[in-house]
Amino acid sequence: MAVILEMPKLGFDMAEGSLVRWVKAEGEAIQKGEVIAEIETDKATVEVEANGSGTVYRHLVAEGDSVPIGTPIAVITEAGEEPDLAALLGETALPGETAPPEIPAGTDSLSEGTPSLQAAAAPKGVPLPGGRVKASPLARRIAREHGLDLRSIPGSGPGGRIVKRDVEAAMQTVAHRPPSAVSGLPSITAPSRLRQAIARRMTEAKQQVPHFYVTHEYRMDALLAARKRINARLEGTGVKLSVNDFLVKAAALALREFPNLNASLVEGNIVQHGEINIGNAVAVENGLLTVVCRNADRKSLREISAEVREMAQQVRAGKVRSEYIEGSTFSISNLGMYDVEHFIAIINPPEAAILAVGSARQVPVVEDGQLAVGWTMKATLSVDHRVSDGAEAARFLQAMAQYIEDPVMLGV
């Protein structure tokens, strides 16, 4: 029986996605769970899995097109099946299909001396109502990333639409300009789609979420010593624990005691999540992505380390699966590797809190009235004041100290 694959919803604020590439061609066999296509969201290029086994009968969306979530993008059928697409899709025309433009009788659009439909298009980007230019989503994205003005680019697509090859040609023109044409001018680059999404979401978070901040300083001597011993035992296995792996597990265990911080505010109600899924902020080109370690409170340090490292490698390569970046219930942003002592992070809606972690530093400490040298680390919890308060946040940070300062409790 034929099944329809729809544009998936990969985030609570996702409205549409752009189909970047078909991995499986029409007529090709496919198994449920195999990657059929790559789509681009505000966050990343994501691999989409088939929701059925059989044959890719029809692509309903072309590469480079952007469609709303829930829009049918492909049909998968059993071998030899010939479905009634109109009945299956509940419409008389397939998504993206339009009637071809009429050509006057006796006219050959490809004959010598007669302009083709593409050549008859406007020489520059064709304006649409509202001042926008007719261009494919992929062409728009490439133009934004390279600071190109679509209004100055000729369109070779149907009806003068600007497509990928037009933008690439414009990029070549800019690249071959003599230095005198561009030297001394300021560099102006449009923000990437990811950077625009970050800007929109973080602005909304700061405007709509009443943040408050609590900072705790942890003694790190025991954790660093434990990490060194464990990594020595793991040498040659391909596993190497990071400080962040310990923090993920410590936060997850502490959240068991404070479910109010593992929550979201939904339509005025506080929803405490049944799973503890820790998001880890990962730096990628043009922004940040959060990879999600699911059920982190139930996993060993080795499992957490392997999962987070693998997902971070995937997102830095620009291609991820939706489950890598969706579903976090609490986040950690760690800048310790950049020698940052202390910072605060903006909450990632709809979560209720995020932990900002600085670097472990060797500093003077007082032990039993005596001055000594020790390792400390500062961490700041940002909390949605609609969900929790300062006392609860402080107790949560104290609970984390039990695991950070006595890491035997974390296990391996």
C-alpha positions in Angstrom: 0.0 0.0 0.0 1.3 3.4 -0.9 2.4 5.8 1.9 3.0 9.5 1.8 6.1 11.1 3.2 5.5 14.6 4.5 7.7 17.6 5.3 8.5 16.8 9.0 8.2 19.3 11.9 11.6 19.3 13.5 11.1 22.1 16.0 8.3 23.8 17.9 8.7 26.9 15.9 9.5 25.3 12.5 7.0 26.4 9.8 8.6 25.2 6.6 11.6 23.4 5.3 13.7 23.5 2.1 14.4 20.2 0.3 18.1 20.3 -0.4 18.7 16.9 -2.0 17.0 13.7 -2.9 19.2 10.8 -1.6 16.9 8.2 -3.2 15.8 8.6 -6.8 12.4 7.8 -8.2 12.1 4.1 -8.9 14.8 3.2 -6.4 14.1 0.6 -3.7 14.1 1.8 -0.1 13.7 0.3 3.4 11.8 2.0 6.3 14.4 4.0 8.2 16.7 4.6 5.3 17.6 8.2 4.4 15.5 9.4 1.5 16.2 13.1 1.4 18.0 16.0 3.1 16.1 19.1 4.1 17.3 22.4 5.4 15.7 24.0 8.5 16.6 27.1 10.4 19.0 24.9 12.4 20.8 22.6 10.1 20.6 20.3 7.1 18.7 17.2 8.4 18.5 13.7 7.0 14.9 12.5 6.6 14.1 8.8 6.9 11.6 6.9 4.9 8.4 6.1 6.7 7.8 2.9 4.7 9.5 0.2 2.6 9.1 -0.4 -1.1 10.0 1.9 -4.1 10.3 5.6 -4.3 7.3 6.1 -6.7 7.3 9.9 -7.0 9.1 13.0 -5.7 6.5 15.6 -5.1 8.9 18.5 -4.3 11.9 19.6 -6.4 15.3 20.1 -5.0 15.7 23.7 -3.8 11.9 24.2 -3.1 10.6 25.3 0.3 7.3 24.0 1.5 5.3 24.2 4.8 5.5 21.4 7.3 3.0 18.6 6.6 3.2 19.0 2.9 3.5 15.7 1.0 7.0 15.5 -0.5 7.2 11.9 -1.7 5.2 8.7 -2.3 6.5 5.3 -1.5 4.8 2.2 -3.0 5.0 -1.5 -3.0 6.8 -3.1 -5.9 4.7 -2.8 -9.1 2.0 -0.8 -7.4 0.4 2.0 -9.5 -1.4 4.3 -7.1 -4.0 6.9 -7.9 -2.0 9.9 -6.8 -4.9 12.4 -7.1 -7.1 10.2 -4.8 -4.1 9.4 -2.5 -3.2 13.1 -2.0 -6.8 14.3 -2.0 -6.2 16.9 -4.7 -6.4 17.3 -8.4 -2.9 18.6 -8.8 0.4 17.5 -7.2 2.3 19.8 -4.9 4.3 22.2 -7.0 2.6 21.3 -10.3 1.2 24.2 -12.4 0.0 24.3 -15.9 2.7 25.0 -18.5 2.6 28.4 -20.1 0.8 28.4 -23.5 2.9 28.9 -26.6 1.1 30.4 -29.6 0.3 28.0 -32.4 3.0 27.6 -35.0 5.7 29.0 -32.7 8.7 26.9 -31.8 10.2 28.4 -28.7 13.5 26.6 -29.5 13.8 27.6 -33.1 16.4 30.0 -34.3 15.4 33.6 -34.0 12.6 32.9 -31.5 13.4 33.6 -27.9 12.9 30.7 -25.5 10.6 31.0 -22.5 13.6 31.4 -20.2 15.3 34.0 -22.5 12.1 35.9 -22.6 12.3 36.4 -18.8 13.3 39.8 -17.4 17.0 40.4 -17.5 17.2 40.9 -13.7 15.5 39.3 -10.8 11.7 39.5 -11.4 10.0 41.5 -8.6 7.1 40.0 -6.8 4.4 41.8 -4.8 5.9 43.4 -1.7 9.2 44.1 -3.3 10.5 40.5 -3.1 12.4 38.9 -6.0 11.4 35.7 -7.7 14.1 33.1 -6.6 14.3 29.6 -5.3 14.9 29.1 -1.6 18.3 27.5 -2.2 19.3 30.5 -4.4 18.1 32.9 -1.6 20.2 31.1 1.0 23.4 31.1 -1.1 22.9 34.8 -1.9 22.4 35.7 1.7 25.5 33.7 2.8 27.6 35.6 0.2 26.1 39.0 0.6 24.7 39.1 -2.9 21.8 41.3 -4.0 19.2 39.2 -5.8 17.9 42.2 -7.6 21.2 42.5 -9.5 21.2 38.8 -10.6 19.7 37.7 -14.0 17.3 34.8 -13.6 17.5 31.8 -16.0 14.7 29.8 -14.4 11.1 29.6 -15.5 9.6 33.1 -15.7 12.9 34.7 -14.8 13.2 32.9 -11.5 16.7 33.1 -10.0 18.1 29.6 -9.4 21.2 28.2 -7.9 23.3 28.4 -11.1 22.5 32.1 -11.4 23.8 32.9 -8.0 26.9 30.8 -8.5 27.6 32.6 -11.7 27.3 35.9 -9.9 29.7 34.7 -7.3 32.2 33.9 -10.0 31.8 37.4 -11.3 32.5 39.0 -7.9 35.5 36.6 -7.4 37.1 37.8 -10.6 36.8 41.5 -10.0 40.1 43.4 -9.9 41.2 44.2 -6.3 40.8 47.9 -6.9 37.1 47.4 -7.3 36.6 46.1 -3.8 39.6 47.1 -1.8 39.1 49.6 1.0 35.3 48.9 1.2 33.6 47.5 4.3 32.7 43.8 4.2 28.9 43.4 4.3 27.6 39.9 4.6 24.0 38.9 5.2 23.5 36.7 8.2 23.1 33.0 7.5 19.7 31.3 7.9 21.0 29.7 11.1 22.3 33.0 12.5 18.9 34.6 11.6 17.1 31.9 13.5 19.4 32.3 16.5 18.8 36.0 16.5 15.0 35.6 16.3 14.7 33.0 19.0 17.2 34.6 21.4 15.5 38.0 21.0 12.1 36.5 21.7 13.6 34.6 24.7 15.0 37.8 26.3 11.9 39.8 25.6 9.3 37.2 26.7 11.1 35.1 29.3 11.9 36.8 32.7 15.4 35.5 33.3 17.2 35.4 36.7 20.7 34.1 37.3 22.5 32.1 40.1 26.2 31.4 40.1 28.0 28.6 42.1 31.7 27.9 42.4 32.7 24.3 42.4 35.9 22.6 43.7 37.1 20.6 40.8 40.2 18.7 42.3 38.4 15.4 42.8 36.7 15.5 39.4 39.8 16.3 37.5 41.8 13.6 39.3 39.0 11.0 38.6 38.9 12.0 35.0 42.7 11.5 34.7 42.5 8.0 36.3 39.5 6.9 34.2 41.0 8.1 30.9 44.3 6.3 31.8 42.3 3.1 32.2 40.4 3.7 28.9 43.5 4.4 26.9 43.4 2.4 23.6 39.6 2.0 23.7 38.9 5.1 21.6 36.9 6.6 24.5 38.1 9.7 26.4 36.0 11.5 28.9 35.7 15.2 28.9 34.8 17.5 31.9 31.5 18.2 30.1 30.6 14.5 30.2 30.8 14.6 34.0 28.7 17.8 34.0 26.0 16.3 31.8 25.6 13.3 34.2 25.7 15.5 37.3 23.1 17.9 35.9 20.9 14.9 34.9 21.0 13.3 38.3 20.4 16.6 40.1 17.3 17.2 37.8 15.8 14.1 39.3 15.6 15.9 42.6 14.4 19.2 40.9 11.9 18.3 38.2 10.6 21.9 38.1 13.8 22.8 36.3 13.3 20.0 33.8 10.1 21.6 32.6 8.5 23.8 30.1 5.8 26.5 30.3 3.1 25.5 27.8 0.0 27.8 27.5 0.4 29.0 31.1 0.9 25.5 32.5 4.1 24.0 33.9 4.8 20.7 32.2 7.4 18.6 33.9 9.0 16.2 31.5 9.2 12.5 32.0 12.6 12.2 30.4 15.8 14.1 31.3 17.3 15.1 27.9 20.3 17.3 28.2 21.1 19.6 25.3 24.8 20.4 24.7 25.6 23.6 22.8 28.0 22.9 19.9 29.8 25.6 17.9 29.3 25.3 14.2 29.9 27.5 11.2 27.8 30.7 11.5 26.3 29.8 14.9 25.4 27.2 17.5 23.4 24.0 17.5 22.3 21.9 20.5 22.8 18.1 20.4 20.6 16.1 22.8 21.7 13.3 25.1 18.5 11.6 25.9 17.8 10.0 29.2 21.2 11.2 30.4 20.4 10.3 34.0 20.2 6.6 33.0 23.4 6.5 31.0 27.0 5.9 32.0 29.7 8.5 31.6 31.2 6.4 28.7 27.8 6.3 26.9 27.3 10.0 27.4 30.8 10.7 26.1 30.4 8.5 23.0 27.0 9.9 22.1 27.7 13.6 22.5 31.0 13.3 20.6 29.4 11.5 17.7 26.5 13.9 17.4 28.8 16.9 17.7 30.9 15.5 14.8 27.7 15.1 12.7 26.4 18.6 13.2 29.8 20.1 12.5 29.8 18.2 9.2 26.5 20.0 8.5 24.3 16.9 8.3 22.3 15.6 11.3 19.3 13.5 12.1 16.3 15.2 13.6 16.7 13.3 16.9 20.2 14.7 17.4 19.0 18.3 17.8 15.4 18.1 19.0 13.8 17.2 22.3 16.1 18.7 24.9 14.5 19.5 28.3 17.5 21.3 29.9 20.7 22.7 28.3 24.3 23.2 29.1 26.5 25.8 27.3 30.2 25.1 28.1 32.9 27.6 27.1 35.5 26.2 29.4 37.7 25.1 26.5 38.0 28.8 25.5 39.5 29.8 28.9 36.3 31.7 29.9 36.0 32.2 33.6 32.3 33.1 33.8 29.3 34.0 31.6 25.5 33.8 31.5 23.5 32.1 28.8 20.0 32.8 27.3 17.4 30.2 28.0 16.5 28.1 25.0 12.6 28.1 24.8 10.6 26.2 25.7 13.0 25.0 28.3 13.0 26.5 31.8 16.7 26.7 32.5 20.2 26.6 31.0 23.6 26.1 32.7 26.5 28.2 31.6 29.9 26.6 32.4 33.3 28.3 32.6 36.8 26.8 32.7 38.4 24.9 35.5 41.1 27.2 37.0 44.0 26.7 39.4 43.5 29.4 42.0 44.4 30.1 45.7 41.9 28.4 48.0 41.5 28.2 51.8 41.4 24.8 53.4 41.0 24.4 57.1 42.2 28.0 57.6 45.3 27.4 55.5 46.0 28.9 52.1 46.5 26.3 49.3 46.3 25.8 45.6 43.2 24.2 44.1 41.0 23.8 41.1 37.7 25.7 40.9 35.0 26.2 38.2 32.1 28.7 38.1 28.7 27.8 36.6 25.7 30.1 36.2 22.2 28.8 36.0 19.7 31.0 34.0 16.1 30.2 35.0 12.7 31.2 33.8 11.2 33.1 36.8 7.7 32.0 35.8 8.6 28.4 36.4 11.0 28.5 39.4 12.7 30.9 41.9 16.2 31.7 43.3 16.0 29.3 46.3 15.2 26.3 44.1 17.9 27.2 41.6 20.4 27.5 44.4 19.5 24.1 45.8 19.8 22.6 42.4 23.4 23.9 42.1 24.1 22.6 45.5 22.8 19.2 44.5 25.1 19.2 41.5 28.0 19.9 43.8 27.4 16.5 45.5 28.3 14.8 42.2 30.9 17.2 40.9 32.9 17.3 44.1 32.5 13.6 44.8 32.5 12.1 41.3 32.5 8.5 42.6 28.7 9.0 42.8 28.5 9.3 39.0 29.9 5.9 38.1 31.7 5.3 34.8 
